[in-house]
Amino acid sequence: MPQLVKKLTFNMHKLIQEIIIYLIVALSSLFIMSYAVHMLVGGLVSKETEYLLIIVTCLIGVAAIGFMAWDVTQRRKGIK
């Protein structure tokens, strides 16, 4: 029984560590995407248009990151 608890604790620790890494990567990716839009169109269009473009870009990025996370879970389950 103690070995089972030790194994479950190790797996949970590894899962939490992986989730933290994925969150850091996702947030930094969204930041870089929004900054790239700001650098490309900032000053060329109005602030409202720039904010709208940043929001659209971030929504597309969130959808792509969500799909990649879904794909990872499907591959781990052995479906794909």
mmJSON file of the N, C-alpha and C atoms, coordinates in Angstrom:
{"data_MODEL":{"atom_site":{
"group_PDB":["ATOM","ATOM","ATOM","ATOM","ATOM","ATOM","ATOM","ATOM","ATOM","ATOM","ATOM","ATOM","ATOM","ATOM","ATOM","ATOM","ATOM","ATOM","ATOM","ATOM","ATOM","ATOM","ATOM","ATOM","ATOM","ATOM","ATOM","ATOM","ATOM","ATOM","ATOM","ATOM","ATOM","ATOM","ATOM","ATOM","ATOM","ATOM","ATOM","ATOM","ATOM","ATOM","ATOM","ATOM","ATOM","ATOM","ATOM","ATOM","ATOM","ATOM","ATOM","ATOM","ATOM","ATOM","ATOM","ATOM","ATOM","ATOM","ATOM","ATOM","ATOM","ATOM","ATOM","ATOM","ATOM","ATOM","ATOM","ATOM","ATOM","ATOM","ATOM","ATOM","ATOM","ATOM","ATOM","ATOM","ATOM","ATOM","ATOM","ATOM","ATOM","ATOM","ATOM","ATOM","ATOM","ATOM","ATOM","ATOM","ATOM","ATOM","ATOM","ATOM","ATOM","ATOM","ATOM","ATOM","ATOM","ATOM","ATOM","ATOM","ATOM","ATOM","ATOM","ATOM","ATOM","ATOM","ATOM","ATOM","ATOM","ATOM","ATOM","ATOM","ATOM","ATOM","ATOM","ATOM","ATOM","ATOM","ATOM","ATOM","ATOM","ATOM","ATOM","ATOM","ATOM","ATOM","ATOM","ATOM","ATOM","ATOM","ATOM","ATOM","ATOM","ATOM","ATOM","ATOM","ATOM","ATOM","ATOM","ATOM","ATOM","ATOM","ATOM","ATOM","ATOM","ATOM","ATOM","ATOM","ATOM","ATOM","ATOM","ATOM","ATOM","ATOM","ATOM","ATOM","ATOM","ATOM","ATOM","ATOM","ATOM","ATOM","ATOM","ATOM","ATOM","ATOM","ATOM","ATOM","ATOM","ATOM","ATOM","ATOM","ATOM","ATOM","ATOM","ATOM","ATOM","ATOM","ATOM","ATOM","ATOM","ATOM","ATOM","ATOM","ATOM","ATOM","ATOM","ATOM","ATOM","ATOM","ATOM","ATOM","ATOM","ATOM","ATOM","ATOM","ATOM","ATOM","ATOM","ATOM","ATOM","ATOM","ATOM","ATOM","ATOM","ATOM","ATOM","ATOM","ATOM","ATOM","ATOM","ATOM","ATOM","ATOM","ATOM","ATOM","ATOM","ATOM","ATOM","ATOM","ATOM","ATOM","ATOM","ATOM","ATOM","ATOM","ATOM","ATOM","ATOM","ATOM","ATOM","ATOM","ATOM","ATOM","ATOM","ATOM","ATOM","ATOM","ATOM","ATOM"],
"id":[1,2,3,4,5,6,7,8,9,10,11,12,13,14,15,16,17,18,19,20,21,22,23,24,25,26,27,28,29,30,31,32,33,34,35,36,37,38,39,40,41,42,43,44,45,46,47,48,49,50,51,52,53,54,55,56,57,58,59,60,61,62,63,64,65,66,67,68,69,70,71,72,73,74,75,76,77,78,79,80,81,82,83,84,85,86,87,88,89,90,91,92,93,94,95,96,97,98,99,100,101,102,103,104,105,106,107,108,109,110,111,112,113,114,115,116,117,118,119,120,121,122,123,124,125,126,127,128,129,130,131,132,133,134,135,136,137,138,139,140,141,142,143,144,145,146,147,148,149,150,151,152,153,154,155,156,157,158,159,160,161,162,163,164,165,166,167,168,169,170,171,172,173,174,175,176,177,178,179,180,181,182,183,184,185,186,187,188,189,190,191,192,193,194,195,196,197,198,199,200,201,202,203,204,205,206,207,208,209,210,211,212,213,214,215,216,217,218,219,220,221,222,223,224,225,226,227,228,229,230,231,232,233,234,235,236,237,238,239,240],
"type_symbol":["N","C","C","N","C","C","N","C","C","N","C","C","N","C","C","N","C","C","N","C","C","N","C","C","N","C","C","N","C","C","N","C","C","N","C","C","N","C","C","N","C","C","N","C","C","N","C","C","N","C","C","N","C","C","N","C","C","N","C","C","N","C","C","N","C","C","N","C","C","N","C","C","N","C","C","N","C","C","N","C","C","N","C","C","N","C","C","N","C","C","N","C","C","N","C","C","N","C","C","N","C","C","N","C","C","N","C","C","N","C","C","N","C","C","N","C","C","N","C","C","N","C","C","N","C","C","N","C","C","N","C","C","N","C","C","N","C","C","N","C","C","N","C","C","N","C","C","N","C","C","N","C","C","N","C","C","N","C","C","N","C","C","N","C","C","N","C","C","N","C","C","N","C","C","N","C","C","N","C","C","N","C","C","N","C","C","N","C","C","N","C","C","N","C","C","N","C","C","N","C","C","N","C","C","N","C","C","N","C","C","N","C","C","N","C","C","N","C","C","N","C","C","N","C","C","N","C","C","N","C","C","N","C","C","N","C","C","N","C","C"],
"label_atom_id":["N","CA","C","N","CA","C","N","CA","C","N","CA","C","N","CA","C","N","CA","C","N","CA","C","N","CA","C","N","CA","C","N","CA","C","N","CA","C","N","CA","C","N","CA","C","N","CA","C","N","CA","C","N","CA","C","N","CA","C","N","CA","C","N","CA","C","N","CA","C","N","CA","C","N","CA","C","N","CA","C","N","CA","C","N","CA","C","N","CA","C","N","CA","C","N","CA","C","N","CA","C","N","CA","C","N","CA","C","N","CA","C","N","CA","C","N","CA","C","N","CA","C","N","CA","C","N","CA","C","N","CA","C","N","CA","C","N","CA","C","N","CA","C","N","CA","C","N","CA","C","N","CA","C","N","CA","C","N","CA","C","N","CA","C","N","CA","C","N","CA","C","N","CA","C","N","CA","C","N","CA","C","N","CA","C","N","CA","C","N","CA","C","N","CA","C","N","CA","C","N","CA","C","N","CA","C","N","CA","C","N","CA","C","N","CA","C","N","CA","C","N","CA","C","N","CA","C","N","CA","C","N","CA","C","N","CA","C","N","CA","C","N","CA","C","N","CA","C","N","CA","C","N","CA","C","N","CA","C","N","CA","C","N","CA","C","N","CA","C","N","CA","C","N","CA","C","N","CA","C"],
"label_alt_id":[null,null,null,null,null,null,null,null,null,null,null,null,null,null,null,null,null,null,null,null,null,null,null,null,null,null,null,null,null,null,null,null,null,null,null,null,null,null,null,null,null,null,null,null,null,null,null,null,null,null,null,null,null,null,null,null,null,null,null,null,null,null,null,null,null,null,null,null,null,null,null,null,null,null,null,null,null,null,null,null,null,null,null,null,null,null,null,null,null,null,null,null,null,null,null,null,null,null,null,null,null,null,null,null,null,null,null,null,null,null,null,null,null,null,null,null,null,null,null,null,null,null,null,null,null,null,null,null,null,null,null,null,null,null,null,null,null,null,null,null,null,null,null,null,null,null,null,null,null,null,null,null,null,null,null,null,null,null,null,null,null,null,null,null,null,null,null,null,null,null,null,null,null,null,null,null,null,null,null,null,null,null,null,null,null,null,null,null,null,null,null,null,null,null,null,null,null,null,null,null,null,null,null,null,null,null,null,null,null,null,null,null,null,null,null,null,null,null,null,null,null,null,null,null,null,null,null,null,null,null,null,null,null,null,null,null,null,null,null,null],
"label_comp_id":["MET","MET","MET","PRO","PRO","PRO","GLN","GLN","GLN","LEU","LEU","LEU","VAL","VAL","VAL","LYS","LYS","LYS","LYS","LYS","LYS","LEU","LEU","LEU","THR","THR","THR","PHE","PHE","PHE","ASN","ASN","ASN","MET","MET","MET","HIS","HIS","HIS","LYS","LYS","LYS","LEU","LEU","LEU","ILE","ILE","ILE","GLN","GLN","GLN","GLU","GLU","GLU","ILE","ILE","ILE","ILE","ILE","ILE","ILE","ILE","ILE","TYR","TYR","TYR","LEU","LEU","LEU","ILE","ILE","ILE","VAL","VAL","VAL","ALA","ALA","ALA","LEU","LEU","LEU","SER","SER","SER","SER","SER","SER","LEU","LEU","LEU","PHE","PHE","PHE","ILE","ILE","ILE","MET","MET","MET","SER","SER","SER","TYR","TYR","TYR","ALA","ALA","ALA","VAL","VAL","VAL","HIS","HIS","HIS","MET","MET","MET","LEU","LEU","LEU","VAL","VAL","VAL","GLY","GLY","GLY","GLY","GLY","GLY","LEU","LEU","LEU","VAL","VAL","VAL","SER","SER","SER","LYS","LYS","LYS","GLU","GLU","GLU","THR","THR","THR","GLU","GLU","GLU","TYR","TYR","TYR","LEU","LEU","LEU","LEU","LEU","LEU","ILE","ILE","ILE","ILE","ILE","ILE","VAL","VAL","VAL","THR","THR","THR","CYS","CYS","CYS","LEU","LEU","LEU","ILE","ILE","ILE","GLY","GLY","GLY","VAL","VAL","VAL","ALA","ALA","ALA","ALA","ALA","ALA","ILE","ILE","ILE","GLY","GLY","GLY","PHE","PHE","PHE","MET","MET","MET","ALA","ALA","ALA","TRP","TRP","TRP","ASP","ASP","ASP","VAL","VAL","VAL","THR","THR","THR","GLN","GLN","GLN","ARG","ARG","ARG","ARG","ARG","ARG","LYS","LYS","LYS","GLY","GLY","GLY","ILE","ILE","ILE","LYS","LYS","LYS"],
"label_asym_id":["A","A","A","A","A","A","A","A","A","A","A","A","A","A","A","A","A","A","A","A","A","A","A","A","A","A","A","A","A","A","A","A","A","A","A","A","A","A","A","A","A","A","A","A","A","A","A","A","A","A","A","A","A","A","A","A","A","A","A","A","A","A","A","A","A","A","A","A","A","A","A","A","A","A","A","A","A","A","A","A","A","A","A","A","A","A","A","A","A","A","A","A","A","A","A","A","A","A","A","A","A","A","A","A","A","A","A","A","A","A","A","A","A","A","A","A","A","A","A","A","A","A","A","A","A","A","A","A","A","A","A","A","A","A","A","A","A","A","A","A","A","A","A","A","A","A","A","A","A","A","A","A","A","A","A","A","A","A","A","A","A","A","A","A","A","A","A","A","A","A","A","A","A","A","A","A","A","A","A","A","A","A","A","A","A","A","A","A","A","A","A","A","A","A","A","A","A","A","A","A","A","A","A","A","A","A","A","A","A","A","A","A","A","A","A","A","A","A","A","A","A","A","A","A","A","A","A","A","A","A","A","A","A","A","A","A","A","A","A","A"],
"label_entity_id":["1","1","1","1","1","1","1","1","1","1","1","1","1","1","1","1","1","1","1","1","1","1","1","1","1","1","1","1","1","1","1","1","1","1","1","1","1","1","1","1","1","1","1","1","1","1","1","1","1","1","1","1","1","1","1","1","1","1","1","1","1","1","1","1","1","1","1","1","1","1","1","1","1","1","1","1","1","1","1","1","1","1","1","1","1","1","1","1","1","1","1","1","1","1","1","1","1","1","1","1","1","1","1","1","1","1","1","1","1","1","1","1","1","1","1","1","1","1","1","1","1","1","1","1","1","1","1","1","1","1","1","1","1","1","1","1","1","1","1","1","1","1","1","1","1","1","1","1","1","1","1","1","1","1","1","1","1","1","1","1","1","1","1","1","1","1","1","1","1","1","1","1","1","1","1","1","1","1","1","1","1","1","1","1","1","1","1","1","1","1","1","1","1","1","1","1","1","1","1","1","1","1","1","1","1","1","1","1","1","1","1","1","1","1","1","1","1","1","1","1","1","1","1","1","1","1","1","1","1","1","1","1","1","1","1","1","1","1","1","1"],
"label_seq_id":[1,1,1,2,2,2,3,3,3,4,4,4,5,5,5,6,6,6,7,7,7,8,8,8,9,9,9,10,10,10,11,11,11,12,12,12,13,13,13,14,14,14,15,15,15,16,16,16,17,17,17,18,18,18,19,19,19,20,20,20,21,21,21,22,22,22,23,23,23,24,24,24,25,25,25,26,26,26,27,27,27,28,28,28,29,29,29,30,30,30,31,31,31,32,32,32,33,33,33,34,34,34,35,35,35,36,36,36,37,37,37,38,38,38,39,39,39,40,40,40,41,41,41,42,42,42,43,43,43,44,44,44,45,45,45,46,46,46,47,47,47,48,48,48,49,49,49,50,50,50,51,51,51,52,52,52,53,53,53,54,54,54,55,55,55,56,56,56,57,57,57,58,58,58,59,59,59,60,60,60,61,61,61,62,62,62,63,63,63,64,64,64,65,65,65,66,66,66,67,67,67,68,68,68,69,69,69,70,70,70,71,71,71,72,72,72,73,73,73,74,74,74,75,75,75,76,76,76,77,77,77,78,78,78,79,79,79,80,80,80],
"pdbx_PDB_ins_code":[null,null,null,null,null,null,null,null,null,null,null,null,null,null,null,null,null,null,null,null,null,null,null,null,null,null,null,null,null,null,null,null,null,null,null,null,null,null,null,null,null,null,null,null,null,null,null,null,null,null,null,null,null,null,null,null,null,null,null,null,null,null,null,null,null,null,null,null,null,null,null,null,null,null,null,null,null,null,null,null,null,null,null,null,null,null,null,null,null,null,null,null,null,null,null,null,null,null,null,null,null,null,null,null,null,null,null,null,null,null,null,null,null,null,null,null,null,null,null,null,null,null,null,null,null,null,null,null,null,null,null,null,null,null,null,null,null,null,null,null,null,null,null,null,null,null,null,null,null,null,null,null,null,null,null,null,null,null,null,null,null,null,null,null,null,null,null,null,null,null,null,null,null,null,null,null,null,null,null,null,null,null,null,null,null,null,null,null,null,null,null,null,null,null,null,null,null,null,null,null,null,null,null,null,null,null,null,null,null,null,null,null,null,null,null,null,null,null,null,null,null,null,null,null,null,null,null,null,null,null,null,null,null,null,null,null,null,null,null,null],
"Cartn_x":[0.805,0.0,0.854,1.911,2.724,3.381,3.743,4.352,3.343,2.087,1.037,0.84,0.83,0.685,1.872,3.064,4.271,4.22,3.756,3.668,2.621,1.46,0.42,0.883,1.595,2.115,3.114,3.982,4.963,4.265,3.263,2.541,1.792,1.194,0.472,1.44,2.602,3.617,4.065,4.271,4.702,3.616,2.348,1.234,1.122,1.237,1.163,2.319,3.503,4.67,4.444,3.879,3.618,2.554,1.52,0.474,1.044,1.91,2.533,3.376,4.124,4.944,4.063,2.984,2.067,1.428,1.056,0.455,1.437,2.68,3.696,3.902,3.984,4.177,2.966,1.761,0.55,0.464,0.706,0.623,1.697,2.901,3.958,3.675,3.091,2.736,1.68,0.674,-0.358,0.225,1.138,1.776,2.574,3.337,4.146,3.26,2.15,1.236,0.639,0.201,-0.4,0.645,1.853,2.915,3.288,3.281,3.586,2.539,1.276,0.219,0.425,0.742,0.979,2.129,3.196,4.348,4.048,3.2,2.89,1.926,0.886,-0.142,-0.21,0.54,0.501,0.937,0.127,0.443,-0.085,-0.377,-0.913,-2.434,-3.036,-4.498,-4.894,-6.182,-6.649,-6.46,-6.49,-6.311,-7.401,-8.637,-9.735,-9.513,-9.045,-8.769,-7.618,-6.607,-5.473,-5.925,-6.741,-7.245,-8.092,-8.91,-9.737,-8.87,-7.83,-6.917,-6.189,-5.795,-5.128,-6.087,-7.339,-8.329,-8.576,-8.74,-8.975,-7.78,-6.584,-5.377,-5.272,-5.555,-5.492,-6.558,-7.754,-8.797,-8.395,-7.799,-7.304,-6.2,-5.322,-4.253,-4.79,-5.809,-6.417,-7.055,-7.72,-8.327,-7.253,-6.151,-5.069,-4.428,-4.189,-3.599,-4.562,-5.85,-6.852,-6.899,-6.815,-6.795,-5.557,-4.412,-3.19,-3.286,-3.877,-4.056,-5.009,-6.086,-7.032,-6.339,-5.506,-4.791,-3.84,-3.158,-2.249,-3.024,-4.184,-4.963,-5.477,-5.863,-6.334,-5.207,-4.027,-2.884,-2.48,-2.586,-2.236,-3.24,-4.488,-5.504,-5.368,-4.598,-4.389,-5.436,-6.202,-7.246,-6.644,-5.633,-5.004,-3.728],
"Cartn_y":[-1.199,0.0,1.271,1.367,2.589,2.837,1.766,1.954,2.539,2.114,2.653,4.143,4.513,5.926,6.721,6.161,6.84,7.025,5.993,6.067,7.094,7.103,8.077,9.498,9.689,11.008,11.477,10.575,10.929,11.299,10.51,10.797,12.119,12.407,13.66,14.838,14.691,15.744,16.002,14.942,15.073,15.747,15.398,15.998,17.49,17.865,19.278,20.057,19.477,20.126,20.339,19.358,19.467,20.527,20.59,21.599,22.999,23.193,24.503,24.904,23.971,24.267,24.647,23.876,24.193,25.566,25.925,27.234,28.369,28.193,29.221,29.395,28.291,28.357,29.002,28.638,29.197,30.704,31.137,32.565,33.367,32.831,33.56,33.608,32.558,32.562,33.618,33.713,34.735,36.139,36.337,37.641,38.002,37.055,37.319,37.601,36.862,37.118,38.518,38.917,40.247,41.343,41.114,42.104,42.218,41.098,41.13,41.944,41.778,42.575,44.047,44.357,45.745,46.345,45.602,46.12,46.262,45.398,45.468,46.602,46.779,47.748,48.954,48.953,50.083,51.365,52.405,53.678,53.785,52.656,52.684,52.743,52.186,52.176,52.788,53.001,53.579,52.578,53.097,52.239,51.168,51.548,50.586,49.431,49.749,48.708,47.829,48.438,47.665,46.71,47.204,46.344,45.208,45.519,44.491,43.422,43.839,42.88,42.03,42.64,41.888,40.862,41.265,40.336,39.171,39.456,38.391,37.45,38.009,37.184,36.301,36.863,36.069,34.984,35.271,34.241,33.094,33.426,32.383,31.585,32.277,31.594,30.682,31.139,30.31,29.071,29.239,28.085,27.088,27.591,26.701,25.986,26.702,26.091,25.07,25.399,24.458,23.188,23.342,22.159,21.313,21.957,21.193,20.459,21.1,20.434,19.248,19.428,18.339,17.184,17.501,16.48,15.689,16.38,15.694,14.719,15.155,14.25,13.056,13.263,12.145,11.16,11.671,10.781,10.008,10.641,9.945,8.855,9.075,8.049,6.909,7.135,6.101,6.107,7.186,7.257,7.53,8.362,8.68,7.912],
"Cartn_z":[0.0,0.0,0.0,0.834,0.808,-0.554,-1.263,-2.581,-3.557,-3.453,-4.311,-4.042,-2.779,-2.41,-2.924,-2.797,-3.27,-4.785,-5.511,-6.967,-7.388,-6.72,-7.039,-6.753,-5.656,-5.314,-6.36,-6.819,-7.84,-9.144,-9.55,-10.789,-10.701,-9.55,-9.369,-9.419,-8.807,-8.836,-10.271,-11.025,-12.414,-13.252,-13.006,-13.732,-13.433,-12.175,-11.797,-12.408,-12.404,-13.002,-14.5,-15.166,-16.599,-16.886,-16.07,-16.248,-16.072,-15.094,-14.874,-16.08,-16.626,-17.805,-18.987,-19.215,-20.315,-20.132,-18.911,-18.661,-18.943,-18.528,-18.791,-20.288,-21.006,-22.46,-23.132,-22.703,-23.308,-23.071,-21.846,-21.542,-22.267,-22.326,-23.032,-24.531,-25.077,-26.501,-26.796,-25.94,-26.133,-26.013,-25.076,-24.924,-26.179,-26.696,-27.887,-29.093,-29.228,-30.35,-30.269,-29.084,-28.961,-29.163,-28.697,-28.891,-30.373,-31.083,-32.517,-33.271,-32.914,-33.547,-33.22,-31.987,-31.591,-32.399,-32.573,-33.312,-34.804,-35.338,-36.77,-37.111,-36.311,-36.68,-35.755,-34.668,-33.742,-34.429,-34.339,-34.973,-36.389,-37.023,-38.385,-38.397,-37.369,-37.272,-35.932,-35.753,-34.486,-33.347,-32.122,-30.936,-30.864,-31.204,-31.144,-32.117,-33.312,-34.305,-33.85,-33.267,-32.757,-31.655,-30.728,-29.653,-30.216,-31.217,-31.841,-32.502,-33.201,-33.835,-32.794,-31.692,-30.62,-30.025,-29.801,-29.246,-30.196,-31.474,-32.462,-32.526,-32.527,-32.567,-31.331,-30.172,-28.939,-28.917,-29.429,-29.488,-30.41,-31.539,-32.441,-31.758,-31.041,-30.308,-29.22,-28.488,-27.441,-28.058,-29.2,-29.874,-30.31,-30.853,-31.289,-30.103,-29.022,-27.825,-27.225,-27.211,-26.715,-27.544,-28.87,-29.732,-29.463,-29.289,-29.011,-27.678,-26.665,-25.368,-25.502,-26.258,-26.496,-27.215,-28.199,-28.957,-28.059,-27.151,-26.226,-25.352,-24.839,-23.985,-24.77,-26.021,-26.842,-27.126,-27.399,-27.667,-26.413,-25.258,-24.011,-23.678,-24.046,-23.823,-24.823,-25.885,-26.893,-27.985,-28.085,-29.104,-30.473,-30.542,-31.83,-31.994],
"occupancy":[1.0,1.0,1.0,1.0,1.0,1.0,1.0,1.0,1.0,1.0,1.0,1.0,1.0,1.0,1.0,1.0,1.0,1.0,1.0,1.0,1.0,1.0,1.0,1.0,1.0,1.0,1.0,1.0,1.0,1.0,1.0,1.0,1.0,1.0,1.0,1.0,1.0,1.0,1.0,1.0,1.0,1.0,1.0,1.0,1.0,1.0,1.0,1.0,1.0,1.0,1.0,1.0,1.0,1.0,1.0,1.0,1.0,1.0,1.0,1.0,1.0,1.0,1.0,1.0,1.0,1.0,1.0,1.0,1.0,1.0,1.0,1.0,1.0,1.0,1.0,1.0,1.0,1.0,1.0,1.0,1.0,1.0,1.0,1.0,1.0,1.0,1.0,1.0,1.0,1.0,1.0,1.0,1.0,1.0,1.0,1.0,1.0,1.0,1.0,1.0,1.0,1.0,1.0,1.0,1.0,1.0,1.0,1.0,1.0,1.0,1.0,1.0,1.0,1.0,1.0,1.0,1.0,1.0,1.0,1.0,1.0,1.0,1.0,1.0,1.0,1.0,1.0,1.0,1.0,1.0,1.0,1.0,1.0,1.0,1.0,1.0,1.0,1.0,1.0,1.0,1.0,1.0,1.0,1.0,1.0,1.0,1.0,1.0,1.0,1.0,1.0,1.0,1.0,1.0,1.0,1.0,1.0,1.0,1.0,1.0,1.0,1.0,1.0,1.0,1.0,1.0,1.0,1.0,1.0,1.0,1.0,1.0,1.0,1.0,1.0,1.0,1.0,1.0,1.0,1.0,1.0,1.0,1.0,1.0,1.0,1.0,1.0,1.0,1.0,1.0,1.0,1.0,1.0,1.0,1.0,1.0,1.0,1.0,1.0,1.0,1.0,1.0,1.0,1.0,1.0,1.0,1.0,1.0,1.0,1.0,1.0,1.0,1.0,1.0,1.0,1.0,1.0,1.0,1.0,1.0,1.0,1.0,1.0,1.0,1.0,1.0,1.0,1.0,1.0,1.0,1.0,1.0,1.0,1.0,1.0,1.0,1.0,1.0,1.0,1.0],
"B_iso_or_equiv":[0.0,0.0,0.0,0.0,0.0,0.0,0.0,0.0,0.0,0.0,0.0,0.0,0.0,0.0,0.0,0.0,0.0,0.0,0.0,0.0,0.0,0.0,0.0,0.0,0.0,0.0,0.0,0.0,0.0,0.0,0.0,0.0,0.0,0.0,0.0,0.0,0.0,0.0,0.0,0.0,0.0,0.0,0.0,0.0,0.0,0.0,0.0,0.0,0.0,0.0,0.0,0.0,0.0,0.0,0.0,0.0,0.0,0.0,0.0,0.0,0.0,0.0,0.0,0.0,0.0,0.0,0.0,0.0,0.0,0.0,0.0,0.0,0.0,0.0,0.0,0.0,0.0,0.0,0.0,0.0,0.0,0.0,0.0,0.0,0.0,0.0,0.0,0.0,0.0,0.0,0.0,0.0,0.0,0.0,0.0,0.0,0.0,0.0,0.0,0.0,0.0,0.0,0.0,0.0,0.0,0.0,0.0,0.0,0.0,0.0,0.0,0.0,0.0,0.0,0.0,0.0,0.0,0.0,0.0,0.0,0.0,0.0,0.0,0.0,0.0,0.0,0.0,0.0,0.0,0.0,0.0,0.0,0.0,0.0,0.0,0.0,0.0,0.0,0.0,0.0,0.0,0.0,0.0,0.0,0.0,0.0,0.0,0.0,0.0,0.0,0.0,0.0,0.0,0.0,0.0,0.0,0.0,0.0,0.0,0.0,0.0,0.0,0.0,0.0,0.0,0.0,0.0,0.0,0.0,0.0,0.0,0.0,0.0,0.0,0.0,0.0,0.0,0.0,0.0,0.0,0.0,0.0,0.0,0.0,0.0,0.0,0.0,0.0,0.0,0.0,0.0,0.0,0.0,0.0,0.0,0.0,0.0,0.0,0.0,0.0,0.0,0.0,0.0,0.0,0.0,0.0,0.0,0.0,0.0,0.0,0.0,0.0,0.0,0.0,0.0,0.0,0.0,0.0,0.0,0.0,0.0,0.0,0.0,0.0,0.0,0.0,0.0,0.0,0.0,0.0,0.0,0.0,0.0,0.0,0.0,0.0,0.0,0.0,0.0,0.0],
"pdbx_formal_charge":[null,null,null,null,null,null,null,null,null,null,null,null,null,null,null,null,null,null,null,null,null,null,null,null,null,null,null,null,null,null,null,null,null,null,null,null,null,null,null,null,null,null,null,null,null,null,null,null,null,null,null,null,null,null,null,null,null,null,null,null,null,null,null,null,null,null,null,null,null,null,null,null,null,null,null,null,null,null,null,null,null,null,null,null,null,null,null,null,null,null,null,null,null,null,null,null,null,null,null,null,null,null,null,null,null,null,null,null,null,null,null,null,null,null,null,null,null,null,null,null,null,null,null,null,null,null,null,null,null,null,null,null,null,null,null,null,null,null,null,null,null,null,null,null,null,null,null,null,null,null,null,null,null,null,null,null,null,null,null,null,null,null,null,null,null,null,null,null,null,null,null,null,null,null,null,null,null,null,null,null,null,null,null,null,null,null,null,null,null,null,null,null,null,null,null,null,null,null,null,null,null,null,null,null,null,null,null,null,null,null,null,null,null,null,null,null,null,null,null,null,null,null,null,null,null,null,null,null,null,null,null,null,null,null,null,null,null,null,null,null],
"auth_seq_id":[1,1,1,2,2,2,3,3,3,4,4,4,5,5,5,6,6,6,7,7,7,8,8,8,9,9,9,10,10,10,11,11,11,12,12,12,13,13,13,14,14,14,15,15,15,16,16,16,17,17,17,18,18,18,19,19,19,20,20,20,21,21,21,22,22,22,23,23,23,24,24,24,25,25,25,26,26,26,27,27,27,28,28,28,29,29,29,30,30,30,31,31,31,32,32,32,33,33,33,34,34,34,35,35,35,36,36,36,37,37,37,38,38,38,39,39,39,40,40,40,41,41,41,42,42,42,43,43,43,44,44,44,45,45,45,46,46,46,47,47,47,48,48,48,49,49,49,50,50,50,51,51,51,52,52,52,53,53,53,54,54,54,55,55,55,56,56,56,57,57,57,58,58,58,59,59,59,60,60,60,61,61,61,62,62,62,63,63,63,64,64,64,65,65,65,66,66,66,67,67,67,68,68,68,69,69,69,70,70,70,71,71,71,72,72,72,73,73,73,74,74,74,75,75,75,76,76,76,77,77,77,78,78,78,79,79,79,80,80,80],
"auth_comp_id":["MET","MET","MET","PRO","PRO","PRO","GLN","GLN","GLN","LEU","LEU","LEU","VAL","VAL","VAL","LYS","LYS","LYS","LYS","LYS","LYS","LEU","LEU","LEU","THR","THR","THR","PHE","PHE","PHE","ASN","ASN","ASN","MET","MET","MET","HIS","HIS","HIS","LYS","LYS","LYS","LEU","LEU","LEU","ILE","ILE","ILE","GLN","GLN","GLN","GLU","GLU","GLU","ILE","ILE","ILE","ILE","ILE","ILE","ILE","ILE","ILE","TYR","TYR","TYR","LEU","LEU","LEU","ILE","ILE","ILE","VAL","VAL","VAL","ALA","ALA","ALA","LEU","LEU","LEU","SER","SER","SER","SER","SER","SER","LEU","LEU","LEU","PHE","PHE","PHE","ILE","ILE","ILE","MET","MET","MET","SER","SER","SER","TYR","TYR","TYR","ALA","ALA","ALA","VAL","VAL","VAL","HIS","HIS","HIS","MET","MET","MET","LEU","LEU","LEU","VAL","VAL","VAL","GLY","GLY","GLY","GLY","GLY","GLY","LEU","LEU","LEU","VAL","VAL","VAL","SER","SER","SER","LYS","LYS","LYS","GLU","GLU","GLU","THR","THR","THR","GLU","GLU","GLU","TYR","TYR","TYR","LEU","LEU","LEU","LEU","LEU","LEU","ILE","ILE","ILE","ILE","ILE","ILE","VAL","VAL","VAL","THR","THR","THR","CYS","CYS","CYS","LEU","LEU","LEU","ILE","ILE","ILE","GLY","GLY","GLY","VAL","VAL","VAL","ALA","ALA","ALA","ALA","ALA","ALA","ILE","ILE","ILE","GLY","GLY","GLY","PHE","PHE","PHE","MET","MET","MET","ALA","ALA","ALA","TRP","TRP","TRP","ASP","ASP","ASP","VAL","VAL","VAL","THR","THR","THR","GLN","GLN","GLN","ARG","ARG","ARG","ARG","ARG","ARG","LYS","LYS","LYS","GLY","GLY","GLY","ILE","ILE","ILE","LYS","LYS","LYS"],
"auth_asym_id":["A","A","A","A","A","A","A","A","A","A","A","A","A","A","A","A","A","A","A","A","A","A","A","A","A","A","A","A","A","A","A","A","A","A","A","A","A","A","A","A","A","A","A","A","A","A","A","A","A","A","A","A","A","A","A","A","A","A","A","A","A","A","A","A","A","A","A","A","A","A","A","A","A","A","A","A","A","A","A","A","A","A","A","A","A","A","A","A","A","A","A","A","A","A","A","A","A","A","A","A","A","A","A","A","A","A","A","A","A","A","A","A","A","A","A","A","A","A","A","A","A","A","A","A","A","A","A","A","A","A","A","A","A","A","A","A","A","A","A","A","A","A","A","A","A","A","A","A","A","A","A","A","A","A","A","A","A","A","A","A","A","A","A","A","A","A","A","A","A","A","A","A","A","A","A","A","A","A","A","A","A","A","A","A","A","A","A","A","A","A","A","A","A","A","A","A","A","A","A","A","A","A","A","A","A","A","A","A","A","A","A","A","A","A","A","A","A","A","A","A","A","A","A","A","A","A","A","A","A","A","A","A","A","A","A","A","A","A","A","A"],
"auth_atom_id":["N","CA","C","N","CA","C","N","CA","C","N","CA","C","N","CA","C","N","CA","C","N","CA","C","N","CA","C","N","CA","C","N","CA","C","N","CA","C","N","CA","C","N","CA","C","N","CA","C","N","CA","C","N","CA","C","N","CA","C","N","CA","C","N","CA","C","N","CA","C","N","CA","C","N","CA","C","N","CA","C","N","CA","C","N","CA","C","N","CA","C","N","CA","C","N","CA","C","N","CA","C","N","CA","C","N","CA","C","N","CA","C","N","CA","C","N","CA","C","N","CA","C","N","CA","C","N","CA","C","N","CA","C","N","CA","C","N","CA","C","N","CA","C","N","CA","C","N","CA","C","N","CA","C","N","CA","C","N","CA","C","N","CA","C","N","CA","C","N","CA","C","N","CA","C","N","CA","C","N","CA","C","N","CA","C","N","CA","C","N","CA","C","N","CA","C","N","CA","C","N","CA","C","N","CA","C","N","CA","C","N","CA","C","N","CA","C","N","CA","C","N","CA","C","N","CA","C","N","CA","C","N","CA","C","N","CA","C","N","CA","C","N","CA","C","N","CA","C","N","CA","C","N","CA","C","N","CA","C","N","CA","C","N","CA","C","N","CA","C","N","CA","C","N","CA","C","N","CA","C"],
"pdbx_PDB_model_num":[1,1,1,1,1,1,1,1,1,1,1,1,1,1,1,1,1,1,1,1,1,1,1,1,1,1,1,1,1,1,1,1,1,1,1,1,1,1,1,1,1,1,1,1,1,1,1,1,1,1,1,1,1,1,1,1,1,1,1,1,1,1,1,1,1,1,1,1,1,1,1,1,1,1,1,1,1,1,1,1,1,1,1,1,1,1,1,1,1,1,1,1,1,1,1,1,1,1,1,1,1,1,1,1,1,1,1,1,1,1,1,1,1,1,1,1,1,1,1,1,1,1,1,1,1,1,1,1,1,1,1,1,1,1,1,1,1,1,1,1,1,1,1,1,1,1,1,1,1,1,1,1,1,1,1,1,1,1,1,1,1,1,1,1,1,1,1,1,1,1,1,1,1,1,1,1,1,1,1,1,1,1,1,1,1,1,1,1,1,1,1,1,1,1,1,1,1,1,1,1,1,1,1,1,1,1,1,1,1,1,1,1,1,1,1,1,1,1,1,1,1,1,1,1,1,1,1,1,1,1,1,1,1,1,1,1,1,1,1,1]
}}}
